[in-house]
Amino acid sequence: MTSTTRPLTDDTVVRLLLDTDPYLSCDDCFAQLDQYVERRVREPGYEEPRMRTHLDGCGACAEEAETLLSLVLDPPR
């Protein structure tokens, strides 16, 4: 068996070391994502600490948030 080891990027190290308090699961994040994005559009300065912490550390949920935000800001025609 061979092992391929890739070095960690600086971004990966930062994400691994992020403080995850206050905690929000991916399921909870996904359930609240539409309301969070809609409020961020209405109130650009709005932040929800649990959501921000989760999105900073979870690439999958952050990608969902970015996709939803782009759809809200520029809906398909």
C-alpha positions in Angstrom: 0.0 0.0 0.0 1.3 3.4 -0.9 0.4 6.7 0.8 0.2 10.0 -0.8 0.6 12.8 1.6 -0.1 16.4 0.6 1.1 19.3 2.6 -1.5 21.4 4.4 -2.1 24.8 2.9 -2.1 27.9 5.1 -5.9 28.2 4.6 -6.4 24.6 5.8 -4.3 25.2 8.9 -6.3 28.3 9.7 -9.6 26.5 9.3 -8.4 23.6 11.5 -7.5 26.0 14.3 -10.6 28.1 14.2 -12.5 28.4 17.5 -15.9 26.6 16.9 -17.7 28.3 19.8 -20.5 29.1 19.5 -21.2 25.7 17.8 -23.7 25.2 15.0 -24.0 21.9 13.1 -24.2 21.6 9.4 -27.8 20.5 9.6 -28.7 23.5 11.7 -26.8 25.8 9.4 -28.5 24.4 6.3 -31.9 24.8 8.0 -31.3 28.5 8.8 -29.3 29.4 5.7 -32.1 30.9 3.6 -33.2 33.2 6.4 -29.6 34.2 7.1 -28.9 35.1 3.5 -32.1 37.0 3.1 -31.4 39.0 6.2 -27.8 39.7 5.1 -29.2 41.1 1.8 -31.7 43.3 3.6 -29.2 44.4 6.3 -25.6 44.2 4.9 -24.1 44.7 8.4 -26.1 41.9 10.0 -24.1 39.0 11.5 -25.2 36.0 13.5 -22.2 34.7 15.5 -23.0 31.0 15.3 -23.6 31.1 11.6 -20.5 33.2 10.9 -18.4 30.8 13.0 -19.7 27.8 11.1 -19.4 29.3 7.7 -15.8 30.4 8.4 -14.9 26.8 9.2 -17.1 24.7 6.9 -16.3 25.0 3.2 -19.4 23.0 2.1 -21.8 25.3 4.0 -19.9 28.4 3.0 -20.3 27.4 -0.7 -24.0 26.8 -0.2 -24.3 30.3 1.3 -22.4 31.9 -1.5 -24.5 30.1 -4.1 -27.7 31.1 -2.4 -26.5 34.7 -2.1 -25.7 34.9 -5.7 -29.1 33.5 -6.7 -30.9 36.1 -4.4 -28.8 39.0 -5.8 -29.0 37.9 -9.4 -31.9 35.5 -10.0 -31.9 33.4 -13.2 -34.1 34.8 -15.9 
